[in-house]
Amino acid sequence: MANTSIILRVELTHGEVTFGDVAAAISRAGGDVTSIDVIRVGKESSIRDITVDVQDSAEAQVVQGIKALSGIKLINVSDRTFLAHLGGKISVTPSMPIKNRDDLSRVYTPGVARVCTAIHEDPNKAYSLTIKRNTVAVVTDGTAVLGLGDIGPEAAAPVMEGKAMLFKQLAGVDAFPICLDTKDTEEIIRTVKAMSPIFGGINLEDISSPRCFEIESRLEQELDIPVFHDDQHGTAVVMMAGLLNALKVVGKPIESIRVVVNGIGAAGVSVCKMLLAAGVGRLVPVDRDGAIVHGGTYEQPMWQWLAQQPQVEAKAGTLDDVIQGADVFIGVSRAGLLKVHHVQSMAKDPIVFALANPQPEIDPEVAQPYVRVMATGRSDYPNQINNVLCFPGIFRGALDCRARRINEEMKLAAARAIASVVSDAELNELYIIPSIFNEHVVTNVRHAVIEAAISTGLARRIPPDFR
């Protein structure tokens, strides 16, 4: 159940109601008072702001509980989450002040003409003379937003703004949300290509499968800047980081494990590709109709690609059939699909990554007695697999070396870099992945991505700290 925080502005009539009465009413309704601010005190009454933590489902009860008291007037109810979004969460600010005519003549006409001419003569100078070298477009069509689905570009904007905030705060990358009012694959590709000259990278976000595969693939082929679909690859990179450390905990080499991946959509395909790149020898991709098998024939191109990989097992069956004896379960599907009897049928010391959001494939508390290492996508349980660990550092590295694209070697290097932040002394069943606020994450990922880009010939620039 999701929690929220609300601010109740109330006027209390002295002698008729006490703050204790108010706090008791809030508690009975399921709320928890976290702070009180006195706004105004008078002879007859006082006005206070009361901040209350409450589950979404209980917010109305808290409000009604306050209204039912005598001697109190409810002036206003503010949701702190909504307040944080008022006017949007990002802004554009100049990098230098314009104080006089001389400043104006340098940053705009007539001085700017010389800079434009220089870029016209050598387009590569756009990296040094414009915002291109540090700017990423966060592009969506709003068709696969969080757990909300197809809610449209306007409703997707708050998520994209939040992502831009994380880019800036964690990695110093300037990112801007681009919410496109089209679901047409060709139009999205054409639009992103048309606006690409000012951006150093493209982060695709919340675009539904299977269109996201073609959009990313085409843009990778037709642009000379990094294109990264975070729903696919961000999940895969952070999953891989967690799995590398989980395998250390249970003492199993990656080459010997058998992995079941449930949910072969955008994230699931990328998870499978990452597992194969890392050396997993036995892979069982599973979707609604059962296992995707080696040698099978499938209409979905990425499923057909998986069916051609020698590491994919040829045995057909449902999740009930194929999970037996598996060392690892990775779920990128939906809540409740994994049952206790499934976990009990897995190999010794099973690893379960139940990554469906907001509710995982199995409740961690239900799975806990039977699982050696458990991870989810939630922040209220240990071992959160969170894309925020990945994309800021990957783009920081890709921008700094001006990589042409982000390849599998760079992604795997990022995964290993994230895993390395957790020291052997710290590593245990409840700590296989670092916090997103760990200052070493972006630094380590950036360094690893640049190294991989240089070694695979994708870097167009060697950063000073690598010379």
N, C-alpha and C positions, 0 to 999 in steps of 0.2 A: 504494500500500500504506500503511495507516495505521500511525503510530508511537505507541508508548506509553512510559511511564517506570515502571520498577519499582524497589522497594527490597528488596534481599536482605540479611537479617540473618544473618550467618554467625559461627560460632565457629572460629577458626583455632588449631590445636595447634602451639605453637612447636617448631621443629626438624623438623617433618614437612611443612609446606607454607608457602610464602611468599606475600605478596600478589601478587608477580609471576606466580606460577603461576595464581592466581585470575583476574587481569586477562587473562592469555593465554587461559585457557579461555573467558572471556566473549567475548573478541574473536573466537575461532574459531567460536563459535556465532552470531555476527552482532550482538553487543551492543556498546555504547560506554559505558564507565565515565565518568560525569560528576562524581561527588563521592564522597568516603569520609568517614564519621564514626566516630570511635572511641567505642564505648559503654562498654566496660570492658576494662582491661588487667590480667592476672594473671600469676603466674610461669609457669604451664603453658600458658595460652591467652589469647586476646584475642577480644572480640566487636566486630564492626564492622557498620555499615550501609553497603551499597554501592548507590549509585543508578546505574541503567543505562538508557540509552535504547535501545530495541529495536523492531523491527517486530513487529506483533501475531503474525505467523506464526512468528517466531523465539523468542518468549518461552519456549516449552516447551523448546527446545533449549538456551537459556541455563541454565535451571534444571537440566536433565539434565547439562549440562557441569560445573556446580558439584558436583552430587551424585557425579559420577564420580571426583572428586579424593579422594585419601586425606589424612587429617589435617584434614579440614574437616567441620563439621556445619552443615547449612542449617536455621536455626531458624525462619525465617518469610519469606514472600514477600508484599510489599504492592504493589498497583497504585496509583500516585499519583493516577490519575484517579478510582478508586473511593474512595480516602481523601478526596479533595476533596468527595465527595458524602455522606460519612457524616453521618447526622442531617439531611440536607437542606442547601441552600445559602443559604436566607434565613430571617429570623426577624422577629417583631413586637416592637418595643420602644416603651415609653411616651415621649412627648415631654417629660414632666416627671416628677420623682420624687414619690411619695406618702410623706411623712415623718411625718405626724401626723394626728390626727383632723380638724383644720381642713382640711388638704389633701383628705382623703377626702370630707369633706362638700361640697367644691366640685366635685370631678370625678365624684362619684357621689351617692347620695342623702344629704341632701335637695336640695342645690343644683342638681343636674342637671335637676331637674323644670322649673325656670324656663327653661332652655335648650330643653328639649323643647317647652315651650309656645310659645316664640318661633318655633321652626321649624314647629310645627303651624299657627300663624297666618300665617306667610309661608314656604312651602317653599323659596324661593330662599335663605333664610338657611342652608340645609344646606351651601352652598358655603363659607360663612365660619365656620360653627360645628361642622363635622364634617370628616372626612378626605376627603369627596367631591371637593373641588377639586383634589386632587393624587393621586388613586388610580385605577388602571386595572386592569380584570380581564383576565387573559390566559386566554382560553377555548379549550379544545380538546375533541374527543371521541377523539383518538388514532388517527384513521383514515388520516392521511397524514403520518407523522412522518419528517422528514429524508429519508434514503434508505431508511428501514426499512418504510414503508407502514403498514398497519393493525395496530398493536401494542397498542392499547387504552389507556385513560386512565391506568392506574397506570404503565405503562412510558413514557408520554409526559411524566410529571411532571418528570423531571430536565431536559428541554428547556425546559419552561415556567418552572421555577425559574431556569434560566440566563438566560432572557429577562427575568425580573423583576430579576435582578442587574444586567443591562445597563441597563434603564430607570433604576434608582437611581443607578448609578455614573456614567453618561454624562449624564443629564438631571435627576437629582434627583426622578424620578417614582416614587411608591410603587406597585408592581405586585404582584398576587397571582395565583398559578396556580389556575385553576378547571378541573378535569379531570372531564368529565361522562361518566357511565356510561350513555350512550344514543347511538344513531346515528339516532334518529328526528328528522327535520327539525323537525316541529312541537314536539316536546318540548324540543329545544334552544332554539328561539326562545322558547317559553313560559318556560323556566327562566332564560334570560338576562334577559328582561324582568322577571321576578319579583325578581331580585337586583339590578337596575340602580339602585335608589334610592341605594345607598351609593357607587356608582362614578361618576367623572367621564368615563370613556371605556371602550370595549370593544375589546380587541385579539383578534380571532379568529385562531387559529393551528392549522395542521396538521389541517384539516378537508377531507375528500376532495371532489373535483369529481364531479358538478356540484352537489351539495347545498350547497356553500359559497356559490354564487352566490345561491341563494334565501335562505339564512340571513342573509347580509349585507344583501341588498336589503330583506328584510322588517324586519330590525332597524333599518336606516337610516330606514325609513318610520315605524316604530312607537315609536321612542325619540327623545328630544330631546338625546342626548349623542352624541359622535363614535363611530362604529363603523368599524373598519379591519381588513380581512383582510390581514395582512402578507404571506402567501405570494403573494397576488395583487399588491397595490399596492406593497409594499416592494420587491419585485424590479423592478417596472416603474419606480419612481421612481429607483432607483440605476442601473438600466440606462440610463435616459434621461440621467442626469447624465454617465455615461461616454460615451454616444454623442455628446452635444453637444460634448464635448471631443475625441473621436476625429475628428469631422467637421472640427474646427478643424485638427487635425494633417494631414489629407489634403486640406483646402481645398475641401470640397464643401458647398454649402448644403443644408439639410435638405429644402427644398421640391423639390429636383431628384433626390433619391436614390430608389432602388428597394430595398425591404427585404423579405427573406424571414424570416418567423418560423416556426420549426419546433416543434410541440408546442402545441396550442391547448387546454390545460387551464386551470386556475385562473390560473397565472402568465401563460400565453400570451395569454389574452384580455385581461388587464389591460395587458400589454405592447403589444398592438395598439391598445387604446384610448388609451394614453399617446402612442404614435407618431402617431396621428391628431390628437390634441389639440395636439401639437407642430408639426404642419404637414407631415408626410410625405405626399407626393402619390401614391406608388405602393406598395401594400402587398400582399404575398402570404402569407396565413396557410396553413400546411401542417400536416396531421395524418396519422395512419396511412394513411388512404385517399386521400391526395393533397391538392391545393390546395382550399381553400374559395373558391369563385368568386362574383363579383358576379352577382346574379340567381338564384343557386342556392337550393334548398330543403333545409332541414336540421331534424331533430327537436330538436337541442340549441338552446335559445333564444338563447344567446350567439353560436353559430355563425350562426344566422339573422340576428341583428343585424349581424354582420360582413358577411354576404352582401348586406346592403342599403346598405352604405357605398360611396359613389362612388369612393373611393380604392382599393378592393379590385379587383384585376384579374379579368377575366372568363375568362382562359385557364386551362384545367384542366391537370392533369398531376401527376406525382410530383415529389419533391424533385430528382431527376435532371434533369427538364425545366425546372422553374421557377427553379432557382438560376442558370442561365446568364444572365450579364449583370447579376446583382444587385450592388449596391454594398455591402450589409450583410446578414450572416446573423446572426440571433439565435436561439439554441437554448435551449429550456426543455423538453427532451424526455428523451433517454437517451443513454448512452455509445455512441460508435462510429458514429453515424448519418451524420456528415459525413466524406466521404472526400477524399483529396488531389485527385482529379480534379474534385470539386465546387468546391473552392476555386480550382483553376486555371481553371475556366470562368467565374468571377466577373469583374466589371468591374475596371478598373485600380485599384490601391491598395485592395484589399478590406478590409473591417472584419468581423472574426468575433468574436462574443460567444458562446462555447460554455459555457453556464451550468448544464448538468446536473451534479448532485453525487451521489456523490463523484467520478465519472469524467466528464469533459466529452465533448461530441459528437465532438471530435477532439483528439488529443494535441497540446498546444501546441508541443512540440518537432518534431512531424511537420509541423504547419501553418506553422511560423515562416518557412520560406524563401519561402512564397507569399502571406503575409498582411502587410499594412502595420501594422494595429493588431489585437492579440489580447487578449481579456479572458475570464476564467473565473470560477467561483464559489469557486475554491480560494485558500488563503492562501499556498501555496508557489510561486505564479507571479505575475508582475506583473499589475496591473490587476484586483484582486479585486472583483467585484460582490457586495457584502455588504449585506444588509438592515439590519445594525446601523448603517449610515450614515444610515438614514432614520427608523426608527420612534421613536427617543428624541426627536429634535428636532421631528418632526411632532406627537407627543402633547404635548410641552412647550408648543409654540405653541398647539395647540388647547385645552389646559387653561387656559392663561394668559388667553386671550380668551373662554373658555367657549363655544367654537364649538358650534353645533347638530349639525354633521356635518363630514366631511372631503370636499370636492368635488374635481373634476378640476383646478380652478384652483389649489387649495392644493397638490395633489400635484405639478403642473408647476412651481409656484414652489419647492417643496422640491428638485426635481431641479436647477433652475437654481442654487439656492443651494449645493448640494453641488458642482456643477461649478465654481462661482466660487471655491471654496477653492483650487483649483489655478491658480496665476498663469500668465500667458502666458510668463514667464521659465522656469517649471518644466515647462511642458507639453511632453511628447514621447511617442513611441510606447509607451514603457514606464511612463509616469506620466500617466494620464488621469483618475485617481480618487484622492481623498485617503485616508489611513489612517483607520480608525475611531477612533484615539486622537488625531487632530488636534483640538485644543481649539476650533477655529473652526467645526467642522461643526455641532454642535448649536446654537450661537449663531446662525449664519447661517440654518439651516433654521427655527429658531423664529421669527426676525424675518420671514422671507419668508412663512411660513404665516400669521402674524398679519396681515400686510399683505393677503394674499389673502382671508382670512376677513372682514376689515373691508370690503374693496372689493366683495365679493360678498354682503354683508349677513348673513353667518352668525355674526358675533361678537356676543355679548351683553354683552361688557365690553371696554372699551379699557384695556389695561394702562398703568400710570403712565408707562413709558418711551415710549409712543406718543402721549401727550397733548401 
